[in-house]
Amino acid sequence: MFYRESGEFKTSYSEDQQSFPIAFDRWFVRVVLLFAFLVVPFFINDYWEKSVLIPFLVWSMAALGLNILTGYCGQVSLGTGGFMAVGAYAAYKLMTGFPEMNMLIVIIMSGGITAMVGILFGLPSLRIKGFYLAVATLASQFFLVWLFNKVPWFYNFSASGMITSPERTMFGVAITGPNAPSWATYLFCLTLLVVFAYIAKNLTRGRLGRSWMAIRDMDIAAEIIGVPPLQAKLSAFAVSSFYIGVAGAMFFTVYLGAAEPTEAFGIDKSFLVLFMIIIGGLGSIFGSFIGAALLILMPVLLKNIMVGLLGWPTDLVQHLIFMLIGGFIIFFLIVEPHGLAQLWRITKEKLRLWPFPH
């Protein structure tokens, strides 16, 4: 069949080590990216932007960050919402303090600030792990939200306690604020996600990624063979927090426009991202996208069908969605702990061996 290596000859080390060794995978990714960049912007509208595409892109970025920490390095974190708040408030302070700063620099610097905060809260991972580390990161979630609520400097002494994203442009086109066109915000978020997903893919395949996976599989054995746990764990917290901070900055500036920490970055957001990587697949870049797509797009689809077409009550549909997501989590934890990404890998292996799958 068409999905196999037969007839594909690699004559250099770079070809042998490319991210997608099978030609079908490479062309599939190229076609998807071309469609996303060159076709979707011409058909996007406000509903698709605010309800489907931008939420999917933002939460995919957050899922990438948490998957680096939990899926690749094995460090459990329940503080994703708090770190997204750090990215959002960093972006707000940079945008209000430096009005002339380029929006791309604002987003990257927000991720950098979040990375430094992540290293600080990652220090307990050097002494504790498992359930105790999860509790420590959960404490960071509550502490960060409390901090942004109680210190007026973070929200520029606003009477309401909310932060509002100023309008910013790139190449003369607004990408934040109420006047930003849908295609511009979509392309901005899509470009960030594609670039950082490519970086994450190569990080996890390199020396740093192998050190993360060694710590995840058996930290004592990894230390014995020369993997420094201090460098591996703190680098995982830093890179993960950077991605989550970028997601928080995108979530606030492009999607919400205005935010209040308790509502926008509560504990439910931390669990939402955790469920994404559990269902999508721990230790898989592709799994981060699948999990985000399922948990963001499935509720929209069910609401359109059950509420829009069938006329069911909204609260009933919301409870059904919660039950369905809970069922998915239980199913994958019991039947396939590696999530949808592992099922996709098994399917690809059967395709490669067709017509003799085993």
Phi, psi and omega per residue, in radians:
M1 nan -3.031 -3.051
F2 -1.435 -0.267 -3.045
Y3 -1.811 1.365 3.084
R4 -2.892 2.910 -3.077
E5 -1.471 -0.134 -3.068
S6 -0.987 2.205 3.134
G7 1.545 -0.037 3.120
E8 -1.751 2.007 -3.074
F9 -1.902 2.270 -3.129
K10 -1.944 2.228 -3.029
T11 -2.001 0.134 3.120
S12 -2.554 2.812 -3.139
Y13 -1.124 -0.663 -3.139
S14 -1.120 -0.674 3.090
E15 -1.161 -0.649 -3.112
D16 -1.220 -0.470 -3.068
Q17 -1.847 0.272 -3.103
Q18 -1.194 2.730 -3.038
S19 -1.062 -0.644 -3.130
F20 -2.121 1.632 -3.021
P21 -1.225 -0.415 -3.123
I22 -1.645 2.338 -3.041
A23 -1.034 -0.644 -3.131
F24 -1.043 -0.743 3.111
D25 -1.078 -0.775 -3.128
R26 -1.072 -0.806 -3.120
W27 -1.218 -0.594 3.104
F28 -1.095 -0.785 3.129
V29 -1.122 -0.726 -3.136
R30 -1.111 -0.738 -3.134
V31 -1.140 -0.741 3.128
V32 -1.082 -0.761 -3.132
L33 -1.169 -0.729 3.101
L34 -1.081 -0.715 3.114
F35 -1.131 -0.741 -3.105
A36 -1.155 -0.658 -3.070
F37 -1.526 -0.597 -2.975
L38 -1.872 -0.295 -3.087
V39 -1.917 -0.895 -3.055
V40 -0.983 -0.751 -3.110
P41 -1.000 -0.433 -3.125
F42 -1.411 -0.271 -3.074
F43 -2.047 -0.054 -3.071
I44 -1.250 2.528 3.027
N45 -2.283 -3.121 -3.061
D46 -1.074 -0.685 -3.117
Y47 -1.133 -0.850 3.139
W48 -1.117 -0.584 3.139
E49 -1.191 -0.947 -2.991
K50 -1.409 -0.475 -3.048
S51 -1.759 -0.411 -3.010
V52 -2.154 -1.110 -2.895
L53 -1.299 -0.899 -3.111
I54 -1.109 -0.798 3.060
P55 -1.004 -0.718 3.126
F56 -1.088 -0.773 -3.119
L57 -1.152 -0.745 -3.111
V58 -1.153 -0.833 -3.089
W59 -1.271 -0.436 3.016
S60 -1.133 -0.700 3.087
M61 -1.097 -0.762 3.114
A62 -1.130 -0.705 3.121
A63 -1.141 -0.652 3.049
L64 -1.001 -0.810 -3.112
G65 -1.097 -0.820 -3.125
L66 -1.195 -0.573 3.131
N67 -1.170 -0.579 3.073
I68 -1.074 -0.743 -3.092
L69 -1.347 -0.884 -3.033
T70 -1.530 -0.770 -3.080
G71 -1.319 -0.709 -3.073
Y72 -1.653 -0.579 -3.095
C73 -1.850 -0.193 3.074
G74 1.317 0.299 3.139
Q75 -1.742 1.957 -3.068
V76 -1.283 2.336 3.138
S77 -2.347 2.322 3.044
L78 -2.062 0.407 -3.099
G79 -1.945 0.388 -3.069
T80 -1.042 -0.748 3.141
G81 -1.066 -0.713 3.113
G82 -1.125 -0.715 3.136
F83 -1.239 -0.560 3.017
M84 -1.126 -0.639 3.076
A85 -1.110 -0.663 3.094
V86 -1.066 -0.792 3.113
G87 -1.093 -0.695 -3.130
A88 -1.168 -0.812 -3.111
Y89 -1.253 -0.553 3.042
A90 -1.112 -0.758 3.104
A91 -1.090 -0.701 -3.140
Y92 -1.108 -0.793 -3.131
K93 -1.172 -0.649 3.115
L94 -1.192 -0.707 -3.112
M95 -1.217 -0.634 3.126
T96 -1.435 -0.559 -3.134
G97 -1.412 -0.526 -3.112
F98 -2.287 1.373 -3.061
P99 -1.053 -0.429 -3.090
E100 -1.522 -0.074 -3.066
M101 -1.219 2.384 3.111
N102 -1.076 2.456 -3.065
M103 -1.112 -0.602 3.112
L104 -1.119 -0.704 3.096
I105 -1.152 -0.661 3.100
V106 -1.024 -0.812 -3.111
I107 -1.116 -0.781 -3.099
I108 -1.186 -0.719 3.113
M109 -1.164 -0.595 3.065
S110 -1.092 -0.721 3.061
G111 -1.123 -0.676 3.111
G112 -1.117 -0.730 3.096
I113 -1.109 -0.729 3.104
T114 -1.127 -0.611 3.107
A115 -1.086 -0.712 3.115
M116 -1.140 -0.708 3.068
V117 -1.129 -0.679 3.122
G118 -1.106 -0.672 3.078
I119 -1.083 -0.731 3.133
L120 -1.046 -0.819 -3.137
F121 -1.399 -0.167 3.072
G122 -1.492 -0.192 3.140
L123 -1.005 -0.667 3.100
P124 -1.041 -0.385 -3.121
S125 -1.142 -0.284 3.111
L126 -1.290 -0.332 -3.112
R127 -2.007 -0.532 -3.057
I128 -2.206 2.814 3.112
K129 -2.692 3.033 3.102
G130 1.194 -2.328 -3.072
F131 -1.062 -0.665 -3.101
Y132 -1.186 -0.645 3.074
L133 -1.190 -0.663 3.096
A134 -1.053 -0.715 3.113
V135 -1.153 -0.692 3.140
A136 -1.118 -0.739 3.110
T137 -1.247 -0.531 3.052
L138 -1.113 -0.652 3.074
A139 -1.102 -0.642 3.102
S140 -1.119 -0.625 3.091
Q141 -1.018 -0.900 -3.106
F142 -1.205 -0.646 -3.130
F143 -1.153 -0.777 -3.091
L144 -1.166 -0.736 3.104
V145 -1.116 -0.719 3.085
W146 -1.077 -0.725 -3.115
L147 -1.084 -0.794 -3.122
F148 -1.239 -0.374 3.087
N149 -1.402 -0.625 -2.926
K150 -1.743 -0.296 -3.117
V151 -1.809 1.870 -3.047
P152 -1.073 -0.421 -3.111
W153 -1.023 -0.595 -3.088
F154 -1.159 -0.578 3.113
Y155 -1.902 0.493 3.048
N156 0.931 0.669 3.047
F157 1.005 0.546 3.099
S158 -1.184 2.455 -3.107
A159 -1.147 -0.566 -3.116
S160 -1.456 -0.289 -3.095
G161 1.383 0.085 3.139
M162 -1.717 2.756 3.058
I163 -1.990 2.493 -3.107
T164 -2.196 2.327 -3.095
S165 -1.368 2.137 3.048
P166 -1.199 2.809 3.112
E167 -1.360 2.312 3.107
R168 -2.326 2.628 -3.107
T169 -2.139 2.736 2.966
M170 -2.352 2.224 -3.092
F171 0.972 0.619 3.090
G172 1.401 0.073 -3.127
V173 -2.024 2.288 3.139
A174 -1.194 2.346 3.076
I175 -2.107 -0.132 2.989
T176 -2.307 2.823 -3.132
G177 1.646 2.945 -3.058
P178 -1.197 -0.336 -3.102
N179 -1.639 0.055 -3.117
A180 -1.231 2.222 3.119
P181 -1.197 2.645 -3.060
S182 -1.068 -0.740 -3.082
W183 -1.156 -0.549 -3.118
A184 -1.242 -0.798 3.122
T185 -1.132 -0.665 3.124
Y186 -1.108 -0.854 -3.122
L187 -1.133 -0.629 3.113
F188 -1.083 -0.870 -3.130
C189 -1.179 -0.686 -3.138
L190 -1.117 -0.739 3.138
T191 -1.093 -0.780 3.101
L192 -1.041 -0.785 -3.096
L193 -1.141 -0.765 -3.117
V194 -1.121 -0.759 -3.131
V195 -1.120 -0.815 -3.089
F196 -1.297 -0.498 3.045
A197 -1.176 -0.685 3.086
Y198 -1.113 -0.720 3.096
I199 -1.115 -0.766 3.137
A200 -1.094 -0.715 3.125
K201 -1.029 -0.761 -3.130
N202 -1.326 -0.563 3.061
L203 -1.069 -0.777 -3.080
T204 -1.259 -0.327 3.117
R205 -1.620 -0.135 -3.089
G206 -1.688 -2.907 -3.092
R207 -1.076 -0.717 -3.134
L208 -1.132 -0.759 3.123
G209 -1.112 -0.673 3.112
R210 -1.155 -0.611 3.089
S211 -1.182 -0.651 3.073
W212 -1.070 -0.808 -3.083
M213 -1.205 -0.537 3.062
A214 -1.151 -0.731 3.078
I215 -1.121 -0.704 3.141
R216 -1.103 -0.774 -3.040
D217 -1.272 -0.764 3.087
M218 -2.894 1.773 -3.002
D219 -1.147 -0.615 -3.128
I220 -1.176 -0.797 3.111
A221 -1.112 -0.648 3.120
A222 -1.107 -0.721 3.124
E223 -1.150 -0.632 -3.134
I224 -1.126 -0.672 -3.101
I225 -1.502 0.078 3.002
G226 1.913 0.124 3.091
V227 -1.475 2.030 -3.119
P228 -1.286 2.018 -3.099
P229 -1.114 -0.588 3.123
L230 -1.051 -0.890 -3.115
Q231 -1.159 -0.750 -3.068
A232 -1.154 -0.838 -3.072
K233 -1.219 -0.790 -3.110
L234 -1.213 -0.592 3.076
S235 -1.163 -0.646 3.089
A236 -1.127 -0.750 3.093
F237 -1.112 -0.685 -3.116
A238 -1.166 -0.867 -3.117
V239 -1.133 -0.761 3.122
S240 -1.063 -0.811 -3.132
S241 -1.145 -0.595 3.079
F242 -1.046 -0.849 -3.138
Y243 -1.100 -0.756 -3.129
I244 -1.174 -0.649 3.074
G245 -1.120 -0.706 3.061
V246 -1.081 -0.730 3.101
A247 -1.090 -0.727 3.113
G248 -1.122 -0.704 3.110
A249 -1.134 -0.736 3.087
M250 -1.128 -0.721 -3.115
F251 -1.046 -0.738 -3.116
F252 -1.358 -0.899 -2.981
T253 -1.285 -0.740 -3.006
V254 -1.660 -0.733 -3.010
Y255 -1.573 -1.026 -3.054
L256 -1.342 -0.870 -3.055
G257 1.464 -0.542 3.076
A258 -2.578 2.523 -3.045
A259 -2.618 2.681 3.004
E260 -2.304 2.258 -2.878
P261 -1.018 -0.722 -3.073
T262 -1.131 -0.704 -3.107
E263 -1.403 -0.763 -3.013
A264 -1.439 -0.491 -3.018
F265 -2.291 0.686 -3.124
G266 -1.290 -3.120 -3.095
I267 -1.114 -0.452 3.127
D268 -1.091 -0.537 3.111
K269 -1.200 -0.644 3.109
S270 -1.101 -0.767 3.130
F271 -1.218 -0.592 3.116
L272 -1.040 -0.825 -3.136
V273 -1.175 -0.661 3.102
L274 -1.083 -0.734 3.111
F275 -1.135 -0.590 3.121
M276 -1.043 -0.804 -3.078
I277 -1.372 -0.433 3.057
I278 -1.186 -0.826 -3.128
I279 -1.270 -0.744 -3.110
G280 -1.221 -0.718 3.132
G281 2.366 2.069 3.092
L282 -1.236 2.434 3.133
G283 1.248 0.616 -3.138
S284 -2.544 2.164 3.067
I285 -1.152 -0.769 3.117
F286 -1.096 -0.640 3.129
G287 -1.090 -0.533 3.100
S288 -1.103 -0.698 3.122
F289 -1.224 -0.715 -3.136
I290 -1.117 -0.792 -3.130
G291 -1.094 -0.739 3.116
A292 -1.134 -0.712 3.131
A293 -1.094 -0.754 -3.088
L294 -1.153 -0.820 -3.039
L295 -1.413 -0.281 3.097
I296 -1.726 -0.741 -3.047
L297 -1.492 -0.576 -3.130
M298 -1.060 -0.811 3.093
P299 -1.045 -0.659 3.114
V300 -1.108 -0.760 -3.142
L301 -1.117 -0.800 -3.108
L302 -1.144 -0.665 3.110
K303 -1.153 -0.700 3.115
N304 -1.114 -0.657 -3.116
I305 -1.355 -0.915 -3.002
M306 -1.327 -0.672 -3.134
V307 -1.542 -0.832 -3.059
G308 -1.258 -0.769 -3.071
L309 -1.636 -0.766 -3.060
L310 -1.586 -0.286 3.103
G311 1.308 0.424 3.117
W312 -1.259 2.700 3.090
P313 -1.113 2.505 -3.083
T314 -1.102 -0.714 -3.106
D315 -1.153 -0.631 3.087
L316 -1.119 -0.758 3.129
V317 -1.109 -0.689 3.126
Q318 -1.099 -0.711 3.098
H319 -1.170 -0.655 3.094
L320 -1.119 -0.664 3.109
I321 -1.124 -0.754 3.097
F322 -1.050 -0.761 3.130
M323 -1.117 -0.701 -3.126
L324 -1.159 -0.761 3.113
I325 -1.110 -0.755 3.089
G326 -1.056 -0.694 3.085
G327 -1.118 -0.695 3.079
F328 -1.048 -0.787 -3.107
I329 -1.084 -0.834 3.135
I330 -1.075 -0.751 -3.123
F331 -1.045 -0.861 -3.065
F332 -1.260 -0.578 3.088
L333 -1.138 -0.560 -3.106
I334 -1.571 -0.874 -2.982
V335 -1.505 -0.791 -3.088
E336 -2.463 1.509 -3.088
P337 -1.060 -0.358 -3.139
H338 -1.561 0.099 2.940
G339 1.326 -2.938 -3.106
L340 -1.106 -0.517 3.139
A341 -1.089 -0.657 3.109
Q342 -1.187 -0.680 3.080
L343 -1.089 -0.661 3.098
W344 -1.171 -0.682 3.097
R345 -1.109 -0.726 3.118
I346 -1.108 -0.727 3.117
T347 -1.071 -0.750 3.135
K348 -1.126 -0.679 3.123
E349 -1.117 -0.679 3.107
K350 -1.162 -0.636 3.091
L351 -1.145 -0.655 -3.127
R352 -1.175 -0.493 -3.109
L353 -1.721 -0.008 -3.111
W354 -1.051 2.425 0.179
P355 -1.642 0.456 -3.141
F356 -2.148 0.982 3.125
P357 -1.214 2.685 3.123
H358 -2.346 nan nan
